[in-house]
Amino acid sequence: METLTFEFQAGPSVRASVRTGVVASGDLEILLSPAPSAVTRVTITTAVSGKKSLWGAVLNRFFDTAPRPAAHIEINDNGATPGVVRLRLEQAFEQADHETAHEHTH
């Protein structure tokens, strides 16, 4: 097991905590929660060692393509492909946005 950490500048924090994916499913689980500052910190626990540069490239591409809210993100990886990583990240941010919007309607 290897633990990797990355940080990215971000906008205002997400307001909801969410979970997407299931690590036992053979891809990965993402836990996303509000951040105390305008920085997103990503902590990855992966069973695949020696892939820090690949993770960095995937995350840089994800966070450079559009402004993202600040969040603390924990990724528990079980050998997911870069496409699955991006999909799960998109799902987590969309779900957090949906949860926040849902809070405002009640």
N, C-alpha and C positions, 0 to 999 in steps of 0.2 A: 504494500500500500504506500502511496505517495500523496503528500498534501502540498498543494500549490496555492499561492495567493496572488491576486492581481487587484489593482485599483484603477478606477476611471473617474474622471470629472463628470458630474451629473447635475441635473436640475433639482427642483424641490423633491423631497422624499415621497415614495409611495406611502399610502396611508393604511393599506391592508396587508396582512400576512397571508401567503398562499403556499400551496404545495402542488407541484405538477410531476407526473411520472411516478414510476415505482422502480426502485433500484433492482428489485428481484425480477423485474420483467425482462432483464437482459439489456436495458439501455441506461437510463439514469433518472435520478430524482432531483428536483430543484426545490429548495426551500427559500422563499423570498420574503423579506420582512423590512419594515421601515428602517431608514438609516438616520443617524443623529446629525449628519452634515451633508453637504452637496457632493458627496463622494460615494461611488458604488464600490464596495469591496466584495470580491468574489473569492470564495475559498472552495477548492476542489479536493475531494478525496477520491483517488482513482486507483483501481487495481492494475492499471497499465502504466508502468514506470517509463521514464525517459521521454515523455511527450510534452514537456513544458512549452517548447517552441510552437508546437501544433496548437495547444490550448491558447497560447498567447495570440496566435494568428486568428483563430476562430473568434475569440472574444474581442480583439481589436476590430475586426470586420463588423461584428454585431454592434458594438458601441459607437463606432464611427459612422454608421449608415444613417442614424437618426438620433435626435436628442432623447435621452432616456431619463426617467426619474431616478433619484438616488435610492439605493436599496442595499441591504446586506443580503448576499446570495450565497447559499451553501449548495454545492453540487456534489452528489454522491454518485460516482460514475462506475459503470460496470462494462466499459468498453464500447460506449456509444460512438457512432460516427459523427463527424462535424455537422451533417445535416440534421441529425436528431438533436444535437446540442442546441442549434439555432431554433429549431421548432419548439423545444421545451422552454427555452428562454422567452420566445415570443408568447407562448401560452401563459407563462407565469406573469409577465407584464400585463397581458390582456386580462387575465383573471383578476389581478390586483386592481386594475382600472375598473373592471366590472363591479367588484366588491365595493369599491369606494363610491361609485355611482349609485349602487343599490342602497348604501347607507344614507345618501342624501335624499332618496325618494321616500324614506320612512320616517 
